[in-house]
């Protein structure tokens, strides 16, 4: 018998990880600083924000407030790695602590949905920068939890 503890949230996290990695795979530091103009966040700024959103999610799981870290020198691959590590840490928390339906709904409709929106922005910016991601039917993707 499988353990269904937070199964939906964990699958959503795995989906976030899969789609994020696809959006940033085979990019370089220049993409991180891509400027679309009109005050649009750069990819590195978006990923930094996504990291904070996931820290907020972790706080929701733990029932604690999170403290936002402010970084001046953002490096694309460093921010990418921090974001991925944060996803994995939250997944491990979800293995250990079962959440109720109300808390699950709040996490899904708030931070998880926000991060998925930002991944769409990264994909769009990648296309605008001249390096679009390959097409894929995400409903057929082989997504697995950590």
Secondary structure, 3 states (H helix, E strand, C coil): CCCCCCHHHHHHHHHHHHHHHHHHCCCCHHHHCCCCCCCCCCHHHHHHHHHHHHHHHHHHHHCCCCCCCCCCCCCHHHHHHHHHHHHHHHHHHHHHCCCCHHHHHHHHHHHHHHHHHHHHHHHHHHHHCCCCCCCCCHHHCCCCCC
